[in-house]
Amino acid sequence: SGPKQRLSLRDMTDGAGCTPRTVRYYERQGLLRADRTSGGHRQFGPSELERLEFVIALREAGWSLDDV
């Protein structure tokens, strides 16, 4: 089936319509998981983009970070 698709920080921000700062913040909060390339760049699995979109939707609906 080939290698798993990996998403860059830009893929995440483009896909979810948010800023890199938002992605990094949610990663620090433990809501997203990223691997690092040998060059130190974040790489996300496709399911992390779905998770990011879900978290953003909950936040826009008024949920606190603790509730998320």
N, C-alpha and C positions, 0 to 999 in steps of 0.2 A: 504493500500500500504506500510505500515511499516514506520519506521523513515527515515527521509531524510539522504542520505549519506553525511558524513562530511569528509573532507580531512585534514590531518595534514600538517604541513610545509614540512615534508619529502615527503609526497604524491605529494605536489605541485612541489618541486624541482626535484623529480624523473620524474614526468609526463612532465614537461616542459624543463628538461635538464638545469636547471639554479642553482644558489647558493641560500642558505637561505638569504644571504645578499640582493640579487636581489629582492626576494619576500618581505622582510621587507621594502626595499626602495620603491617599488611600492605601498605597503600598506600605507606608510607614505605620499606618493604623492597623495593618494586618488584614485588610479587606481584599487586597490583591496580592498575588504571588508572582514574582518575576525571577527568571534566571538571569545570569550575567554572561555576556560573551567574554572571550579572552581579552577583548578591548574594554570591558567594563560597561558595555551598553546593556540596557534592560531588554529582555525578550520575554514575551508573554505567550501563553497558550491561547487558542481561540476561545476557550471557555472563560478566560479572564476578561475578554471584551464583553461577553454577555453579562458577566458579574458586574463590571463597571457600569454598563448601561442600566442594570437593575438598581445599583446603589444610587446612581444619579437620579433615577426616577423616584426612588423613595425619598431622597433628600428634597427633591422639588415638590413632593407631596407633603412636605413638612415634617418628616421623620428626623429625629435627632440622630447623631452619629452613634450614640449608645444604643438606640432602638434598632438601627440598621444592623 
